[in-house]
Structures are given as C-alpha cells and as structure tokens.
Amino acid sequence: MYNKRIRPDERPVFPKRCVITGGMPYGNKELHFGHVGGMFVHADIYARFMRDRIGKDNVIFVSGTDCYGSPALESYRKLKESGYDKSITDYVKSNHDSQTDTLKRYEISLDFFGASALEPAAKMHNKTSAEIFESLYKSGHLEKLSTPQFYDDELGVFLNGRQVMGRCPIEGCTSEKAYADECSLGHQYMPSELINPISVLSGKKPSFVDVSNWYYKLEDDIDVLKERNDMLKAQSNRRKYELTIIDEFLNKPLVHIPKKYLEDKDQEALLAQFPEHELVDEEKRKSLMCIFKSLEDRDVARRVLEENGVHYTAGKTLVPFRLSGNVEWGVPIPKIEDDEELTFWVWPESLWAPISFTRAYLEQKGLPEDEWQKWWNDDDAVVYQFIGEDNIYFYSIAEMGIFNALGNVKYPHIIPNRHILFMDSKASSSSEIKPPMAKELLEHYSVDQLRMHFCSLGLSNKSTGFKPQVYMPEEERVGADIVLKEGNLLTNVFNRLIRSCFYTTQTDFGGKIPEGECSEWIKTLSEKKVLEYERHMYNHEFHRISYVLDEYIREVNKNWAAKSREADKNNDMELKKSLLIDTWYACKIMAILVHPVAPDGCEMFREYLNVDEKLWSWDYILEPLTAYVDSLNSHELKFLEPRIDFFKKPEWQFGEAK
C-alpha cells in the first residue's frame, strides 16, 4: 500500500468532524469582490478539502446574511427617501438572494446559507439568541447600564451606530471612519469617547441622552483571555498577527496624555486628582501614560482631564460589550426585570449566528434538537471560523468571552484574513474607490482563474492588492495580467498534461491505461508534495498550496515533455508505457490536490477517468489507479475528443474577443 510509505507522525492531525463558517455579509449590499476573494473562497477551499480529507458527511459549511443592524437600517432609510416602497424585510431579502446567487456562481459549496431575519433561519436564530441571553443573565455575566446615546436635537431622533461619524479615540488608530461605538478597524469604545461626533442626518453635533441597555461584562474576562492567548501562542496553526492584536486589547485601562497639553498645567496637581494609577513617563515618549485598575477609575481620570481642557486618547482595553439596543429592526431580547422592548445590537447576535445556522441546517435534516452539540462541542470536533481582520475583536475576544461564560460552547478556531486591496486601496463598498462587484468579475475571468488567484494572494500574512488589468487604464497595462498567472497553470500546463495522457492512451494503448509499478522518482516526488500540501492546509496557508501545485505540475510536465520526445524519437514503447504509468499516477494526485480550488475541471477529469467519488478520498491519495477499479485491463475511459479543455478560459483570452 503506497499510503504506508508515509509515517502517521509525519502528517498533521485533523478532527473527525468539523463546522466551517464564513463571515456574514451585511444585508444592505451585494457582494463585492473582497467578500468573495478575501474570505469566502478560502473558507470554501478548506471546506472542500476537509470533505475529501475526513469525509463529506463529517463537514458542515454554513454562513448567512447579517440582516439586522444600523448598516441595513441606514441604507433602507436612504432608499425610502428615493421612493422605494417595499418593506425592510423585502429589502434585505433581495440582497440575500443576490448574495446567494453570487456565491453559487463562485462555486462556494455552502451546506446552508441562511439569513438572520428570514426563514428557515430566523426562528432558530431568535430561539438561540434568547437561550444565550437568558443563560448569561442567570449566570451573572450581564449588567444593565445607563449610558449616553447620541441624539439629534434638530430632528428629535436617537441616532443608531452608523448615523454618527467622528474620529476614533483609540491611541494610534488610523481608521478613516469612526462610528458611535466602533471604528472601521474594529476598535471598541464607549459612545462618550468618540472625538468630534457629527450626525449624518442633520450634519450637526448630536447631544447625549442616557439610555439603559444590557451589557456583557467583557472586562471581567481579561485574565481568562490572556491565559488562553498565551496557550494559543504555542499552537503552530494560529495566525500570529491575530494573537498580537488580541494581546493589544488585554491591557489594563489607560489614557495617553500628550505632554504638550500639560506645559501650562500643574501636572502634579492634575494627576493627584486621579484615582490610584501607574504613571509611565519616559523621556523618549511624547505622551504620559496612566494605567488604572478599572474602567471606572479610568473614567474618573477622563472627567478630570476634560474639566481641565486637557486632550487625551484612550488605550486599547476591554470595555463592557453591548448586547441590546432600542431599534425596532432587530432580534427581540427576552423581557427580564420588566424591561421595555429591546432588541439585540447586531454584533452579539451575529457572533452566535453560526450556531443557529448549524441548528437550522440540522433541523432541516430531521435530526434531534441537541445534534448541534456533537458538531460544536465534542472533543473530536472543531469549528473553523473564517473572518476578515477587522473583526478580530469581535470573534477572537468578545465571542470567546461569551462562549466561556456560557460554559457549553467550545472555543472555535478563528482564521482571520488580512485585507484584500483593490489596486492599492482597501476593498470596501464605503470607500471612495468603489471595488468591482464579484459578479462583474465573471464577465472577464473564469471562476477557476479567480479562485486560483485569490488562493495565491497570501492573505494569511499580509494585505495584498488585487490588480486585474481589465480595470486599469490602457497605458498601465504592462505585461501579462497577473490575475491569469495561477489560472494559466491549469488552463495551459495541467490541461496539456491531462490531454496528453488521454490522447496517448487512446492512440498507442487501445484506450486502456497500462498496468505497472510507478517509478521511485514519481512516488517520492508525489509523497513530498502531498505532505507539503497537507501541512499548508492544516496551517491555513493557502498561498503556499498554490506554490506546491505549481512546482508539482510543472515538474511532471517537464518530465513528460523530455521523455515523450525521447520515446517518439526512438519509437521506444516501453519508455512510453512507463512514462504514461508515472504521469497518470501524478495526474490523479494532482486532481485530488486541485479539487478544492478548481472543482469543476477536476470533476470533469473524474468523469473522463470513469471512476466514482472515491477518487477524492485522501485515504487513497497515494494509491495507484488500481485502487479505484477492478482491473485496468478492462477499465474503459471516456473517449476524449480533440481540443477538449478541462479548465477553460473565457473566449476573449484567446484573442477572439476583448
């Protein structure tokens, strides 16, 4: 058995079952290329790999539309002003339907793509949200706080999160946009900390009106989260920058006070009004740093500074995590202590939406109510959550605190991707440079080309630009289109190699793959590449997978080109036979490795090879073709006509149209 050539201790260990989740797109928009290329393609590649690796019945891939929250409300308000006459439910459904269609076009193989406000997910999402809230309340992890909320005095309305704009108060933040209590880079703060707030409705500075809401006591989790983060640093397949970002928030509350604002102040007298604190005054620093034991102590110091007209910025720390809001469009919160009718703030309920989506999916299959526990909490199960780096605070910190407090939900494995840029700017539908919609790209490139390119971008390590030539001015289109580079490996090299195997088998061997032992060279090369690929998948380093595929396919193609010329020149049928045995074996393995990235062409290869889906199982990845058929002597291949492509280019790329 070829598989026995690799020792078990050489291979990474995968769970027996897993749930894979993709970050939820807001319900106020179609999907631009960043949603798909920056996260969904990577989640799908991993889901498809895990189905092949541990069995498709052991994998659930879920995501959905995030229907609620201020982004949807604000977009709907503007649409109504322009004459839109349908309900907000109709509005988010139209966007959900568009998102669903886009994901299908990109071959994103979700088992369940729900929507938090639409059936079949809505009822289960509301139920899950209520259960979690009640559990947190009973265990003492919630508090009701009266905090200032922005109010537009001119219009007489409370302002939701996206209806207030200002400057982020967090020290060193470079965010271009800060909203009521979070900035576009994911920093969290209390509304009263936002610098220079402006109402987007009236353009005036809003006032504050105290409003009571429920908060999760996230600041109490600092020691638990710090201990967990230290443990995660010892794991090889957690992204290091994620753990660094988590660390930045696990500091005691502090304020930075620029020294230039203290030049005309009695510094000693000012600091004496602060609660007990640690003062850090380094000569090389332009600011003093005051570290406090609690948020309450820090807030006392903030008031002292404000009363004395001293500018300051806050350091990153954990603050109470708001659970509720007073907007009508939201998941209802259970009434406790004679509460008014409150709804969940959108971020908390989106954190546990993958649980409710998993439950809704399993309910559709007629499985028991508690079946989801097997997938989320069993020792041999893992939940992998693919997100964008802006959301690390929510998923890697707030979610972990809440799940720890619940006591019955195991920590998921978070996989954050760096930003995918459009040209050299962050891909965001709210940015000045509008990125192309994901559907629009399919007018210029094939799905395989785009999936291969997005896979190769290295978002596990760095923010990377997506630079399709079709969106560049004509004078800037120098050289080959970089988007085609990885796809050309399939459309040119792998296509040619597969066709050569079929045509040579049909022409010289009566359409039957010859039997025989593979050479030691091809076995060793294949083992090496399979192990490299598997380790990169385990570490979620998808760009390295593209390197492995490139090296493997090109090396075997180079061997084919050299030896087939020699065999033809000398009419050496034995050389041709041994070359064909080696190359068929390699092409079979290549198809398994390419299958998660470019599934359609690989399925076409399987169809022409005339074998069943056992081909994709990693239990047999290093086995010869005889592992899939009774006998090669009697096995019929599907006849391959001339000029048939397994991986196709759009017509314009052949020069027929542009």
VENQUI-V780207 format. One record per backbone hydrogen bond with DSSP energy under -1.0 kcal/mol. CO is the residue of the C=O (numbers start at 1). NH is the residue of the N-H. Records with the same first field share a line. If there is no record, write none. Layout:
CO = NH ; NH
This chain:
1 = 4
2 = 5
3 = 6
7 = 10
8 = 11
17 = 382
18 = 60
19 = 384
20 = 62
21 = 386
25 = 66
31 = 438
32 = 35 ; 36
33 = 37
34 = 38
35 = 40
36 = 41
39 = 43
40 = 44
41 = 45
42 = 46
43 = 47
44 = 48
45 = 49
46 = 50
47 = 51
48 = 52
49 = 53
50 = 54
51 = 55
52 = 618
55 = 58
56 = 59
58 = 18
60 = 20
61 = 111 ; 112
62 = 22
63 = 114
65 = 67 ; 116
66 = 27
69 = 73
70 = 74
71 = 75
72 = 76
73 = 77
74 = 78
75 = 79
76 = 80
77 = 81
79 = 84
80 = 83
87 = 91
88 = 92
89 = 93
90 = 94
91 = 95
92 = 96
93 = 97
94 = 98
95 = 99
96 = 100
97 = 101
98 = 102
99 = 103
100 = 104
101 = 105
102 = 106
103 = 108
104 = 107
108 = 110
112 = 63
114 = 65
115 = 118
118 = 121 ; 122
121 = 125
122 = 126
123 = 127
124 = 128
125 = 129
126 = 130
127 = 131
128 = 132
129 = 133
130 = 134
131 = 135
132 = 136
133 = 137
134 = 138
135 = 139
136 = 141
137 = 140
141 = 217
143 = 215
145 = 213
147 = 211
149 = 209
150 = 159
151 = 207
152 = 156 ; 157
157 = 152
160 = 163
161 = 180
163 = 200
165 = 198
166 = 178
167 = 195
169 = 314
170 = 173
177 = 184
178 = 166
181 = 189
182 = 179
183 = 186
187 = 183
190 = 193
191 = 194
195 = 167
198 = 165
199 = 203
204 = 199
207 = 151
209 = 149
211 = 147
213 = 145
214 = 323 ; 324
215 = 143
216 = 218 ; 321
217 = 220
218 = 221
221 = 225
222 = 226
223 = 227
224 = 228
225 = 229
226 = 230
227 = 231
228 = 232
229 = 233
231 = 234
232 = 235
239 = 243
240 = 244
241 = 245
242 = 246
243 = 247
244 = 248
246 = 249
253 = 292
254 = 315
255 = 290
256 = 313
257 = 288
258 = 261
259 = 262
262 = 265
265 = 267
266 = 270
267 = 271
268 = 272
270 = 273
271 = 274
278 = 291
280 = 289
282 = 285
286 = 259
288 = 257
289 = 280
290 = 255
291 = 278
294 = 298
295 = 299
296 = 300
297 = 301
298 = 302
299 = 303
300 = 304
301 = 305
302 = 306
303 = 307
304 = 308
305 = 310
306 = 309
313 = 256
314 = 171
321 = 216
323 = 345
325 = 343
328 = 330
331 = 344
342 = 333
343 = 325
345 = 349
346 = 350
347 = 351
348 = 352
352 = 356
353 = 357
354 = 358
355 = 359
356 = 360
357 = 361
358 = 362
359 = 363
360 = 364
361 = 365
362 = 367
363 = 366
368 = 371
370 = 373
371 = 374
372 = 376
373 = 377
378 = 381
380 = 16 ; 17
382 = 19
383 = 413
384 = 21
385 = 415
386 = 23
387 = 417
388 = 391
389 = 392
391 = 395
392 = 396
393 = 398
394 = 399
397 = 401
398 = 402
399 = 403
400 = 404
401 = 405
402 = 406
403 = 407
413 = 385
415 = 387
417 = 389
419 = 464
420 = 427
421 = 466
422 = 425
425 = 422
428 = 431
436 = 33
437 = 441
440 = 443
441 = 444 ; 445
446 = 450
447 = 451
448 = 452
449 = 453
450 = 454
451 = 455
452 = 456
454 = 457
458 = 461 ; 462
459 = 418
464 = 421
466 = 423
468 = 471
469 = 472
473 = 476
474 = 477
476 = 478
481 = 484
484 = 488
487 = 490 ; 491
488 = 492 ; 493
489 = 494
490 = 495
492 = 496
493 = 497
494 = 498
495 = 499
496 = 500
497 = 501
498 = 502
499 = 503
500 = 504
501 = 505
502 = 506
503 = 507
504 = 508
505 = 509 ; 511
509 = 512
519 = 523
520 = 524
521 = 525
522 = 526
523 = 527
524 = 528
525 = 529
526 = 530
527 = 531
528 = 532
529 = 533
530 = 534
531 = 535
532 = 536
533 = 537
534 = 538
535 = 539
536 = 541
537 = 540
540 = 542
542 = 546
543 = 547
544 = 548
545 = 549
546 = 550
547 = 551
548 = 552
549 = 553
550 = 554
551 = 555
552 = 556
553 = 557
554 = 558
555 = 559
556 = 560
557 = 561
558 = 562
559 = 563
560 = 564
561 = 565
562 = 566
563 = 567
564 = 568
565 = 569
566 = 570
567 = 572
571 = 573
572 = 576
573 = 577
574 = 578
575 = 579
576 = 580
577 = 581
578 = 582
579 = 583
580 = 584
581 = 585
582 = 586
583 = 587
584 = 588
585 = 589
586 = 590
587 = 591
588 = 592
589 = 593
590 = 594
591 = 595
594 = 597 ; 598
598 = 602
599 = 603
600 = 604
601 = 605
602 = 606
603 = 607
604 = 608
605 = 609
606 = 610 ; 611
608 = 638
612 = 615
613 = 616
614 = 617
617 = 620
620 = 623
624 = 627
625 = 628
650 = 653
651 = 654 ; 656
652 = 655
